[in-house]
Amino acid sequence: MNLSLEYLIREPKIKLDKNPLILLLHGYGSNEKDLFSFASELPEKYYIVSARAPYDLQYGSYAWFAINFDADQNKFSDNEQAKQSRDLIATFVDELIQHYPIDAQDVTLIGFSQGSVLSYAVALSYPEKIQGVVAMSGYLNTEIIKDGFENNDFNKLRVFASHGTVDQVIPVEWARKTPAILNQLDIPVVYKEYPVGHGVAPQNFYDFRNWLLEK
């Protein structure tokens, strides 16, 4: 069976009738091998799947959506591509559940940077499919979430968000706006900052892993 996205998978070491799923979404210019390096350190009951973004930037680099520059060198995201990737990820989750004995009521997205932006978009657009989000070094872009998302039922969704205080790629100020938006939607959120740039500090990894174990 060909699934919508290329991916790597680590099967759970503790087999249940149906196991929970962690889906890893990498950042701009990376690939599915990047976050998959975490897989051996994540809880053993999960299927760990790392997806490759659909847009090929050549030389093993991929993106979920294009980042363009205008004449004044201002960066802006291709929101239409981002929406297409949002729906592609949602479809991919459905395919994984059909293909593997995955518990559809226990699906967590872990995204870094662009993958984090998409994690928010997928979870807030399709909260019936996603129960947890770990969003690292990203931000919540309401322009790429499905129209009317404010009316969705977020009763089962929980979020762990984190950012580096000296992030030179995505300003920490963008991330700091996220908890207020999630609080308005009554979505429980843990938000943490670390004294790093655009990357995952070891403490960040341990904190989100503990959050997963508590969940």
PLY file of the C-alpha trace (Angstrom):
ply
format ascii 1.0
element vertex 215
property float x
property float y
property float z
element edge 214
property int vertex1
property int vertex2
end_header
0.00 0.00 0.00
1.42 3.36 -1.01
0.71 6.05 1.55
0.43 9.76 0.75
3.84 10.61 2.26
7.24 8.92 2.40
8.06 7.92 5.97
10.24 6.03 8.44
8.67 3.92 11.18
9.68 2.41 14.53
7.21 -0.16 15.69
6.28 -0.19 19.40
8.40 -2.37 21.67
5.40 -2.90 23.92
2.65 -4.36 21.72
-0.98 -3.65 22.64
-4.18 -4.46 20.75
-3.87 -0.94 19.40
-0.88 1.27 20.09
-0.71 5.07 20.23
0.99 7.01 17.44
3.58 9.78 17.42
3.94 11.45 14.02
7.13 13.50 13.59
7.05 16.51 11.24
10.43 18.01 10.32
11.34 21.60 9.56
12.01 23.48 6.32
14.96 22.10 4.35
15.26 18.94 6.40
13.90 15.40 5.89
12.31 12.47 7.68
15.64 11.26 9.13
16.10 14.39 11.25
13.56 14.00 14.08
13.62 10.21 13.68
16.95 10.32 15.54
14.77 10.86 18.66
12.80 7.67 18.07
14.83 5.34 20.30
14.43 7.76 23.23
10.63 8.05 23.00
8.20 5.93 25.06
8.18 2.30 23.94
4.41 1.87 23.57
4.20 4.28 20.59
4.38 3.75 16.88
6.91 6.40 15.88
6.44 7.61 12.30
8.55 10.35 10.73
7.07 11.84 7.57
8.85 13.49 4.66
7.41 16.81 3.51
6.05 16.82 -0.07
8.01 19.70 -1.64
11.47 18.66 -2.85
14.14 21.35 -2.41
16.85 19.04 -3.86
19.85 17.39 -2.16
17.75 15.57 0.45
15.94 18.71 1.61
12.15 19.04 1.75
9.52 21.59 2.80
5.88 21.57 3.85
5.38 24.92 2.12
7.48 27.49 0.30
9.00 30.48 2.05
9.28 33.39 -0.37
10.90 36.82 -0.26
9.47 40.04 -1.65
11.46 42.93 -3.16
12.23 44.28 0.32
13.53 40.88 1.46
10.53 40.29 3.72
9.82 36.61 4.24
6.33 35.26 3.74
4.84 31.78 3.71
2.89 30.19 0.88
-0.34 29.68 2.81
-2.04 27.75 0.00
0.76 25.16 -0.01
0.58 25.07 3.79
-3.16 24.28 3.64
-2.51 21.51 1.12
0.14 20.02 3.43
-2.25 20.37 6.38
-4.84 18.22 4.62
-2.20 15.82 3.32
-0.99 15.18 6.89
-4.57 14.62 8.07
-5.10 12.08 5.27
-1.75 10.43 6.09
-2.86 9.95 9.72
-6.02 8.20 8.47
-3.91 5.96 6.20
-1.56 5.00 9.03
-4.53 4.04 11.21
-5.89 1.85 8.39
-2.48 0.30 7.72
-1.23 -0.36 11.28
-2.98 -1.33 14.57
-2.94 2.28 15.83
-5.27 3.68 18.48
-7.13 6.45 16.63
-7.93 8.04 20.01
-4.24 8.53 20.90
-2.42 10.38 18.11
0.28 12.97 18.89
2.03 15.27 16.42
5.59 16.37 17.23
6.73 19.16 14.96
9.84 21.31 14.70
9.80 24.76 13.07
7.70 24.46 9.89
6.54 21.05 11.12
5.40 22.76 14.31
3.37 25.33 12.33
1.69 22.43 10.50
1.09 20.50 13.74
-1.01 23.36 15.08
-2.86 23.70 11.78
-3.72 19.99 11.57
-4.75 19.65 15.23
-6.94 22.77 15.30
-8.52 21.91 11.92
-9.10 18.22 12.75
-9.19 17.83 16.56
-11.15 14.60 16.14
-7.96 13.08 14.63
-5.29 14.54 16.95
-5.14 14.37 20.74
-1.70 15.85 21.44
0.73 18.35 19.92
4.38 19.01 20.74
5.25 22.22 18.90
8.94 23.17 19.04
10.38 26.38 17.59
7.21 27.22 15.69
4.14 29.43 15.98
0.40 29.29 15.46
-0.65 30.69 12.06
-4.44 31.04 12.12
-4.47 31.80 8.37
-3.77 28.15 7.51
-6.35 26.60 9.85
-9.73 25.54 8.44
-12.39 28.25 8.45
-14.61 28.13 11.53
-12.05 26.15 13.56
-13.01 28.16 16.68
-16.24 26.13 16.82
-14.48 22.74 16.89
-14.55 20.46 19.93
-11.05 20.62 21.49
-12.03 18.62 24.55
-9.37 15.92 23.97
-6.52 18.11 22.70
-3.44 19.01 24.76
-0.40 21.04 23.68
3.24 21.29 24.74
4.90 24.31 23.11
8.53 25.40 23.38
10.90 27.95 21.90
14.47 29.19 22.12
14.84 32.67 23.58
17.52 33.56 21.02
15.90 31.91 18.00
17.21 33.75 14.92
14.80 32.05 12.47
11.37 32.34 14.13
11.25 35.15 16.73
10.32 34.03 20.23
7.71 36.83 20.29
5.70 34.90 17.68
5.65 31.80 19.89
4.69 33.80 22.98
1.35 34.69 21.38
0.34 31.03 21.14
-0.71 30.24 24.75
-3.26 33.08 24.79
-4.87 31.80 21.57
-5.03 28.24 22.93
-6.37 29.42 26.30
-9.24 31.19 24.51
-10.11 27.81 22.96
-9.87 26.07 26.39
-6.97 23.91 25.14
-4.56 23.00 27.98
-1.06 24.22 27.06
2.36 23.91 28.65
4.68 26.60 27.27
8.43 26.61 27.96
11.43 28.61 26.77
15.09 27.60 26.68
18.26 29.72 26.28
19.01 28.39 22.77
18.61 29.37 19.11
16.60 27.53 16.46
17.08 24.02 17.78
16.02 21.50 20.41
17.80 21.82 23.76
18.35 18.55 25.67
16.15 19.88 28.49
13.42 20.60 25.93
13.51 16.96 24.83
13.29 15.66 28.40
10.46 18.06 29.23
8.28 17.04 26.30
9.04 13.35 26.86
7.89 13.69 30.47
4.79 15.51 29.23
4.09 12.55 26.91
4.53 10.08 29.75
2.14 12.05 31.96
-0.41 12.25 29.13
0 1
1 2
2 3
3 4
4 5
5 6
6 7
7 8
8 9
9 10
10 11
11 12
12 13
13 14
14 15
15 16
16 17
17 18
18 19
19 20
20 21
21 22
22 23
23 24
24 25
25 26
26 27
27 28
28 29
29 30
30 31
31 32
32 33
33 34
34 35
35 36
36 37
37 38
38 39
39 40
40 41
41 42
42 43
43 44
44 45
45 46
46 47
47 48
48 49
49 50
50 51
51 52
52 53
53 54
54 55
55 56
56 57
57 58
58 59
59 60
60 61
61 62
62 63
63 64
64 65
65 66
66 67
67 68
68 69
69 70
70 71
71 72
72 73
73 74
74 75
75 76
76 77
77 78
78 79
79 80
80 81
81 82
82 83
83 84
84 85
85 86
86 87
87 88
88 89
89 90
90 91
91 92
92 93
93 94
94 95
95 96
96 97
97 98
98 99
99 100
100 101
101 102
102 103
103 104
104 105
105 106
106 107
107 108
108 109
109 110
110 111
111 112
112 113
113 114
114 115
115 116
116 117
117 118
118 119
119 120
120 121
121 122
122 123
123 124
124 125
125 126
126 127
127 128
128 129
129 130
130 131
131 132
132 133
133 134
134 135
135 136
136 137
137 138
138 139
139 140
140 141
141 142
142 143
143 144
144 145
145 146
146 147
147 148
148 149
149 150
150 151
151 152
152 153
153 154
154 155
155 156
156 157
157 158
158 159
159 160
160 161
161 162
162 163
163 164
164 165
165 166
166 167
167 168
168 169
169 170
170 171
171 172
172 173
173 174
174 175
175 176
176 177
177 178
178 179
179 180
180 181
181 182
182 183
183 184
184 185
185 186
186 187
187 188
188 189
189 190
190 191
191 192
192 193
193 194
194 195
195 196
196 197
197 198
198 199
199 200
200 201
201 202
202 203
203 204
204 205
205 206
206 207
207 208
208 209
209 210
210 211
211 212
212 213
213 214
